[in-house]
Amino acid sequence: MKRIGKQPRRYKFFFQNPYRDVRFSYCPKCEGKTKLRKVPLVIHLEPQQPVVLNKSCRYCPACDLLIAHQDEVEEQLAYLCSQRQPDLTGNEYLIMGTMDRADWQRSCEQPMKPAEMLDCLYVFKQVLKFEPNKWIKLNVEWKAVD
């Protein structure tokens, strides 16, 4: 498989949180407290549109786990698209990695070409998916989550 980006991989784990009611103030992996970290997320927006969002994410220093909340990312993407390219609103996207803050600030002043952006990209080492493994209460009904 061809490697994306010229930078080394950053963040041992990445998790895009799809749960609106869970904000992960504690790490789902080690159960330690998470911290807030603002990072420029590099996002591939279909069709072939790279975007960078400076986003506050939860971070567990013990596990090197970065957690981005899906609803917040989608809200910021929708706003950005409505301002710049309304036809891209609601398109599929993939969070590919991060970039250095200096590179992000430079891209804000002078837009980067996609090839330049890929040169600055730090791809995640591993993307995780967490599923609750116990019974949870949803709207008075008890349901099993597989």
Biotite code that builds the C-alpha atoms (Angstrom):
import biotite.structure as struc

atoms = struc.array([
    struc.Atom([0.000, 0.000, 0.000], chain_id="A", res_id=1, res_name="MET", atom_name="CA", element="C"),
    struc.Atom([1.311, 3.442, -0.930], chain_id="A", res_id=2, res_name="LYS", atom_name="CA", element="C"),
    struc.Atom([2.141, 5.689, 2.018], chain_id="A", res_id=3, res_name="ARG", atom_name="CA", element="C"),
    struc.Atom([0.297, 9.014, 2.229], chain_id="A", res_id=4, res_name="ILE", atom_name="CA", element="C"),
    struc.Atom([2.225, 12.096, 3.303], chain_id="A", res_id=5, res_name="GLY", atom_name="CA", element="C"),
    struc.Atom([5.942, 12.575, 3.848], chain_id="A", res_id=6, res_name="LYS", atom_name="CA", element="C"),
    struc.Atom([5.799, 13.142, 7.607], chain_id="A", res_id=7, res_name="GLN", atom_name="CA", element="C"),
    struc.Atom([6.105, 10.320, 10.170], chain_id="A", res_id=8, res_name="PRO", atom_name="CA", element="C"),
    struc.Atom([2.890, 8.968, 11.645], chain_id="A", res_id=9, res_name="ARG", atom_name="CA", element="C"),
    struc.Atom([1.562, 10.840, 14.671], chain_id="A", res_id=10, res_name="ARG", atom_name="CA", element="C"),
    struc.Atom([-0.792, 9.776, 17.476], chain_id="A", res_id=11, res_name="TYR", atom_name="CA", element="C"),
    struc.Atom([-0.725, 6.084, 18.222], chain_id="A", res_id=12, res_name="LYS", atom_name="CA", element="C"),
    struc.Atom([-4.534, 5.898, 18.153], chain_id="A", res_id=13, res_name="PHE", atom_name="CA", element="C"),
    struc.Atom([-7.367, 8.019, 16.710], chain_id="A", res_id=14, res_name="PHE", atom_name="CA", element="C"),
    struc.Atom([-11.077, 7.638, 17.433], chain_id="A", res_id=15, res_name="PHE", atom_name="CA", element="C"),
    struc.Atom([-13.927, 9.538, 15.786], chain_id="A", res_id=16, res_name="GLN", atom_name="CA", element="C"),
    struc.Atom([-16.648, 9.539, 18.440], chain_id="A", res_id=17, res_name="ASN", atom_name="CA", element="C"),
    struc.Atom([-20.097, 8.951, 16.863], chain_id="A", res_id=18, res_name="PRO", atom_name="CA", element="C"),
    struc.Atom([-21.919, 9.154, 20.226], chain_id="A", res_id=19, res_name="TYR", atom_name="CA", element="C"),
    struc.Atom([-23.514, 12.564, 20.928], chain_id="A", res_id=20, res_name="ARG", atom_name="CA", element="C"),
    struc.Atom([-24.198, 11.777, 24.591], chain_id="A", res_id=21, res_name="ASP", atom_name="CA", element="C"),
    struc.Atom([-20.639, 10.624, 25.443], chain_id="A", res_id=22, res_name="VAL", atom_name="CA", element="C"),
    struc.Atom([-17.790, 13.163, 25.552], chain_id="A", res_id=23, res_name="ARG", atom_name="CA", element="C"),
    struc.Atom([-14.951, 10.956, 26.858], chain_id="A", res_id=24, res_name="PHE", atom_name="CA", element="C"),
    struc.Atom([-13.601, 12.987, 29.767], chain_id="A", res_id=25, res_name="SER", atom_name="CA", element="C"),
    struc.Atom([-12.062, 9.612, 30.670], chain_id="A", res_id=26, res_name="TYR", atom_name="CA", element="C"),
    struc.Atom([-10.112, 7.503, 28.197], chain_id="A", res_id=27, res_name="CYS", atom_name="CA", element="C"),
    struc.Atom([-12.103, 4.512, 26.860], chain_id="A", res_id=28, res_name="PRO", atom_name="CA", element="C"),
    struc.Atom([-8.852, 2.542, 26.604], chain_id="A", res_id=29, res_name="LYS", atom_name="CA", element="C"),
    struc.Atom([-7.101, 3.080, 29.981], chain_id="A", res_id=30, res_name="CYS", atom_name="CA", element="C"),
    struc.Atom([-9.839, 4.958, 31.920], chain_id="A", res_id=31, res_name="GLU", atom_name="CA", element="C"),
    struc.Atom([-7.429, 7.808, 32.766], chain_id="A", res_id=32, res_name="GLY", atom_name="CA", element="C"),
    struc.Atom([-8.476, 11.466, 32.527], chain_id="A", res_id=33, res_name="LYS", atom_name="CA", element="C"),
    struc.Atom([-8.308, 12.991, 29.063], chain_id="A", res_id=34, res_name="THR", atom_name="CA", element="C"),
    struc.Atom([-7.148, 16.517, 28.301], chain_id="A", res_id=35, res_name="LYS", atom_name="CA", element="C"),
    struc.Atom([-8.248, 19.024, 25.670], chain_id="A", res_id=36, res_name="LEU", atom_name="CA", element="C"),
    struc.Atom([-5.885, 19.502, 22.758], chain_id="A", res_id=37, res_name="ARG", atom_name="CA", element="C"),
    struc.Atom([-6.489, 21.810, 19.806], chain_id="A", res_id=38, res_name="LYS", atom_name="CA", element="C"),
    struc.Atom([-5.104, 20.282, 16.622], chain_id="A", res_id=39, res_name="VAL", atom_name="CA", element="C"),
    struc.Atom([-5.409, 21.039, 12.904], chain_id="A", res_id=40, res_name="PRO", atom_name="CA", element="C"),
    struc.Atom([-7.256, 18.006, 11.477], chain_id="A", res_id=41, res_name="LEU", atom_name="CA", element="C"),
    struc.Atom([-6.642, 17.259, 7.792], chain_id="A", res_id=42, res_name="VAL", atom_name="CA", element="C"),
    struc.Atom([-9.887, 16.053, 6.229], chain_id="A", res_id=43, res_name="ILE", atom_name="CA", element="C"),
    struc.Atom([-10.503, 14.589, 2.777], chain_id="A", res_id=44, res_name="HIS", atom_name="CA", element="C"),
    struc.Atom([-13.900, 15.872, 1.640], chain_id="A", res_id=45, res_name="LEU", atom_name="CA", element="C"),
    struc.Atom([-15.438, 14.213, -1.419], chain_id="A", res_id=46, res_name="GLU", atom_name="CA", element="C"),
    struc.Atom([-14.813, 14.861, -4.265], chain_id="A", res_id=47, res_name="PRO", atom_name="CA", element="C"),
    struc.Atom([-11.046, 15.348, -3.927], chain_id="A", res_id=48, res_name="GLN", atom_name="CA", element="C"),
    struc.Atom([-11.256, 18.377, -1.613], chain_id="A", res_id=49, res_name="GLN", atom_name="CA", element="C"),
    struc.Atom([-8.706, 18.578, 1.242], chain_id="A", res_id=50, res_name="PRO", atom_name="CA", element="C"),
    struc.Atom([-9.807, 20.720, 4.206], chain_id="A", res_id=51, res_name="VAL", atom_name="CA", element="C"),
    struc.Atom([-8.060, 21.610, 7.472], chain_id="A", res_id=52, res_name="VAL", atom_name="CA", element="C"),
    struc.Atom([-10.095, 22.310, 10.633], chain_id="A", res_id=53, res_name="LEU", atom_name="CA", element="C"),
    struc.Atom([-8.438, 23.615, 13.799], chain_id="A", res_id=54, res_name="ASN", atom_name="CA", element="C"),
    struc.Atom([-10.430, 21.476, 16.225], chain_id="A", res_id=55, res_name="LYS", atom_name="CA", element="C"),
    struc.Atom([-10.504, 20.905, 19.993], chain_id="A", res_id=56, res_name="SER", atom_name="CA", element="C"),
    struc.Atom([-10.220, 17.172, 20.633], chain_id="A", res_id=57, res_name="CYS", atom_name="CA", element="C"),
    struc.Atom([-9.925, 14.991, 23.725], chain_id="A", res_id=58, res_name="ARG", atom_name="CA", element="C"),
    struc.Atom([-6.457, 13.524, 24.217], chain_id="A", res_id=59, res_name="TYR", atom_name="CA", element="C"),
    struc.Atom([-5.148, 10.776, 26.506], chain_id="A", res_id=60, res_name="CYS", atom_name="CA", element="C"),
    struc.Atom([-1.388, 11.254, 26.984], chain_id="A", res_id=61, res_name="PRO", atom_name="CA", element="C"),
    struc.Atom([-0.968, 7.770, 28.519], chain_id="A", res_id=62, res_name="ALA", atom_name="CA", element="C"),
    struc.Atom([-2.404, 5.984, 25.458], chain_id="A", res_id=63, res_name="CYS", atom_name="CA", element="C"),
    struc.Atom([-1.534, 8.668, 22.873], chain_id="A", res_id=64, res_name="ASP", atom_name="CA", element="C"),
    struc.Atom([-5.221, 8.560, 21.857], chain_id="A", res_id=65, res_name="LEU", atom_name="CA", element="C"),
    struc.Atom([-6.838, 11.516, 20.065], chain_id="A", res_id=66, res_name="LEU", atom_name="CA", element="C"),
    struc.Atom([-10.664, 11.663, 20.098], chain_id="A", res_id=67, res_name="ILE", atom_name="CA", element="C"),
    struc.Atom([-12.640, 13.910, 17.731], chain_id="A", res_id=68, res_name="ALA", atom_name="CA", element="C"),
    struc.Atom([-16.401, 14.235, 18.208], chain_id="A", res_id=69, res_name="HIS", atom_name="CA", element="C"),
    struc.Atom([-18.163, 13.439, 14.930], chain_id="A", res_id=70, res_name="GLN", atom_name="CA", element="C"),
    struc.Atom([-21.085, 15.819, 15.497], chain_id="A", res_id=71, res_name="ASP", atom_name="CA", element="C"),
    struc.Atom([-18.749, 18.780, 16.131], chain_id="A", res_id=72, res_name="GLU", atom_name="CA", element="C"),
    struc.Atom([-16.593, 17.969, 13.089], chain_id="A", res_id=73, res_name="VAL", atom_name="CA", element="C"),
    struc.Atom([-19.672, 17.684, 10.862], chain_id="A", res_id=74, res_name="GLU", atom_name="CA", element="C"),
    struc.Atom([-21.081, 20.953, 12.222], chain_id="A", res_id=75, res_name="GLU", atom_name="CA", element="C"),
    struc.Atom([-17.833, 22.804, 11.450], chain_id="A", res_id=76, res_name="GLN", atom_name="CA", element="C"),
    struc.Atom([-17.579, 21.186, 8.005], chain_id="A", res_id=77, res_name="LEU", atom_name="CA", element="C"),
    struc.Atom([-21.178, 22.169, 7.193], chain_id="A", res_id=78, res_name="ALA", atom_name="CA", element="C"),
    struc.Atom([-20.505, 25.773, 8.221], chain_id="A", res_id=79, res_name="TYR", atom_name="CA", element="C"),
    struc.Atom([-17.252, 25.921, 6.244], chain_id="A", res_id=80, res_name="LEU", atom_name="CA", element="C"),
    struc.Atom([-18.900, 24.437, 3.144], chain_id="A", res_id=81, res_name="CYS", atom_name="CA", element="C"),
    struc.Atom([-21.885, 26.793, 3.384], chain_id="A", res_id=82, res_name="SER", atom_name="CA", element="C"),
    struc.Atom([-19.468, 29.754, 3.394], chain_id="A", res_id=83, res_name="GLN", atom_name="CA", element="C"),
    struc.Atom([-17.124, 28.588, 0.613], chain_id="A", res_id=84, res_name="ARG", atom_name="CA", element="C"),
    struc.Atom([-18.665, 25.796, -1.502], chain_id="A", res_id=85, res_name="GLN", atom_name="CA", element="C"),
    struc.Atom([-22.334, 25.063, -0.674], chain_id="A", res_id=86, res_name="PRO", atom_name="CA", element="C"),
    struc.Atom([-22.470, 22.171, -3.170], chain_id="A", res_id=87, res_name="ASP", atom_name="CA", element="C"),
    struc.Atom([-20.061, 20.170, -0.941], chain_id="A", res_id=88, res_name="LEU", atom_name="CA", element="C"),
    struc.Atom([-22.305, 20.372, 2.150], chain_id="A", res_id=89, res_name="THR", atom_name="CA", element="C"),
    struc.Atom([-23.174, 16.886, 3.408], chain_id="A", res_id=90, res_name="GLY", atom_name="CA", element="C"),
    struc.Atom([-20.593, 15.051, 1.277], chain_id="A", res_id=91, res_name="ASN", atom_name="CA", element="C"),
    struc.Atom([-18.667, 12.063, 2.625], chain_id="A", res_id=92, res_name="GLU", atom_name="CA", element="C"),
    struc.Atom([-15.417, 12.843, 4.438], chain_id="A", res_id=93, res_name="TYR", atom_name="CA", element="C"),
    struc.Atom([-12.443, 11.111, 6.037], chain_id="A", res_id=94, res_name="LEU", atom_name="CA", element="C"),
    struc.Atom([-10.223, 12.522, 8.786], chain_id="A", res_id=95, res_name="ILE", atom_name="CA", element="C"),
    struc.Atom([-6.777, 11.549, 7.479], chain_id="A", res_id=96, res_name="MET", atom_name="CA", element="C"),
    struc.Atom([-4.477, 12.994, 10.137], chain_id="A", res_id=97, res_name="GLY", atom_name="CA", element="C"),
    struc.Atom([-3.065, 16.232, 11.513], chain_id="A", res_id=98, res_name="THR", atom_name="CA", element="C"),
    struc.Atom([-0.570, 18.886, 10.503], chain_id="A", res_id=99, res_name="MET", atom_name="CA", element="C"),
    struc.Atom([1.764, 21.178, 12.424], chain_id="A", res_id=100, res_name="ASP", atom_name="CA", element="C"),
    struc.Atom([0.217, 24.396, 13.713], chain_id="A", res_id=101, res_name="ARG", atom_name="CA", element="C"),
    struc.Atom([2.779, 26.481, 11.756], chain_id="A", res_id=102, res_name="ALA", atom_name="CA", element="C"),
    struc.Atom([1.774, 24.738, 8.506], chain_id="A", res_id=103, res_name="ASP", atom_name="CA", element="C"),
    struc.Atom([-1.913, 25.277, 9.310], chain_id="A", res_id=104, res_name="TRP", atom_name="CA", element="C"),
    struc.Atom([-1.356, 29.010, 9.957], chain_id="A", res_id=105, res_name="GLN", atom_name="CA", element="C"),
    struc.Atom([0.576, 29.277, 6.696], chain_id="A", res_id=106, res_name="ARG", atom_name="CA", element="C"),
    struc.Atom([-2.308, 27.556, 4.860], chain_id="A", res_id=107, res_name="SER", atom_name="CA", element="C"),
    struc.Atom([-4.757, 30.088, 6.345], chain_id="A", res_id=108, res_name="CYS", atom_name="CA", element="C"),
    struc.Atom([-2.722, 32.994, 4.949], chain_id="A", res_id=109, res_name="GLU", atom_name="CA", element="C"),
    struc.Atom([-1.998, 31.395, 1.576], chain_id="A", res_id=110, res_name="GLN", atom_name="CA", element="C"),
    struc.Atom([-4.091, 28.360, 0.521], chain_id="A", res_id=111, res_name="PRO", atom_name="CA", element="C"),
    struc.Atom([-2.005, 25.231, -0.088], chain_id="A", res_id=112, res_name="MET", atom_name="CA", element="C"),
    struc.Atom([-2.237, 22.996, -3.107], chain_id="A", res_id=113, res_name="LYS", atom_name="CA", element="C"),
    struc.Atom([-3.348, 19.424, -2.288], chain_id="A", res_id=114, res_name="PRO", atom_name="CA", element="C"),
    struc.Atom([0.179, 18.074, -2.926], chain_id="A", res_id=115, res_name="ALA", atom_name="CA", element="C"),
    struc.Atom([1.669, 20.611, -0.484], chain_id="A", res_id=116, res_name="GLU", atom_name="CA", element="C"),
    struc.Atom([-0.941, 19.696, 2.105], chain_id="A", res_id=117, res_name="MET", atom_name="CA", element="C"),
    struc.Atom([-0.097, 15.992, 1.770], chain_id="A", res_id=118, res_name="LEU", atom_name="CA", element="C"),
    struc.Atom([3.583, 16.823, 2.328], chain_id="A", res_id=119, res_name="ASP", atom_name="CA", element="C"),
    struc.Atom([2.631, 18.386, 5.705], chain_id="A", res_id=120, res_name="CYS", atom_name="CA", element="C"),
    struc.Atom([0.270, 15.549, 6.708], chain_id="A", res_id=121, res_name="LEU", atom_name="CA", element="C"),
    struc.Atom([0.899, 13.393, 9.793], chain_id="A", res_id=122, res_name="TYR", atom_name="CA", element="C"),
    struc.Atom([-1.244, 10.271, 9.247], chain_id="A", res_id=123, res_name="VAL", atom_name="CA", element="C"),
    struc.Atom([-2.671, 8.482, 12.310], chain_id="A", res_id=124, res_name="PHE", atom_name="CA", element="C"),
    struc.Atom([-0.886, 5.255, 13.265], chain_id="A", res_id=125, res_name="LYS", atom_name="CA", element="C"),
    struc.Atom([-4.135, 3.409, 13.981], chain_id="A", res_id=126, res_name="GLN", atom_name="CA", element="C"),
    struc.Atom([-7.844, 4.299, 13.845], chain_id="A", res_id=127, res_name="VAL", atom_name="CA", element="C"),
    struc.Atom([-9.980, 2.734, 16.580], chain_id="A", res_id=128, res_name="LEU", atom_name="CA", element="C"),
    struc.Atom([-13.671, 1.995, 16.959], chain_id="A", res_id=129, res_name="LYS", atom_name="CA", element="C"),
    struc.Atom([-15.122, 1.645, 20.460], chain_id="A", res_id=130, res_name="PHE", atom_name="CA", element="C"),
    struc.Atom([-18.456, -0.063, 21.065], chain_id="A", res_id=131, res_name="GLU", atom_name="CA", element="C"),
    struc.Atom([-20.214, -0.232, 24.428], chain_id="A", res_id=132, res_name="PRO", atom_name="CA", element="C"),
    struc.Atom([-20.091, -3.844, 25.660], chain_id="A", res_id=133, res_name="ASN", atom_name="CA", element="C"),
    struc.Atom([-22.869, -3.777, 28.227], chain_id="A", res_id=134, res_name="LYS", atom_name="CA", element="C"),
    struc.Atom([-26.562, -3.133, 28.602], chain_id="A", res_id=135, res_name="TRP", atom_name="CA", element="C"),
    struc.Atom([-27.489, 0.519, 28.422], chain_id="A", res_id=136, res_name="ILE", atom_name="CA", element="C"),
    struc.Atom([-30.740, 2.343, 29.041], chain_id="A", res_id=137, res_name="LYS", atom_name="CA", element="C"),
    struc.Atom([-32.208, 4.182, 26.050], chain_id="A", res_id=138, res_name="LEU", atom_name="CA", element="C"),
    struc.Atom([-35.601, 5.928, 26.358], chain_id="A", res_id=139, res_name="ASN", atom_name="CA", element="C"),
    struc.Atom([-36.923, 3.624, 29.108], chain_id="A", res_id=140, res_name="VAL", atom_name="CA", element="C"),
    struc.Atom([-36.374, 0.516, 26.932], chain_id="A", res_id=141, res_name="GLU", atom_name="CA", element="C"),
    struc.Atom([-33.399, -1.721, 27.662], chain_id="A", res_id=142, res_name="TRP", atom_name="CA", element="C"),
    struc.Atom([-31.440, -2.677, 24.583], chain_id="A", res_id=143, res_name="LYS", atom_name="CA", element="C"),
    struc.Atom([-28.335, -4.769, 24.062], chain_id="A", res_id=144, res_name="ALA", atom_name="CA", element="C"),
    struc.Atom([-25.531, -3.147, 22.128], chain_id="A", res_id=145, res_name="VAL", atom_name="CA", element="C"),
    struc.Atom([-23.471, -5.574, 20.042], chain_id="A", res_id=146, res_name="ASP", atom_name="CA", element="C"),
])
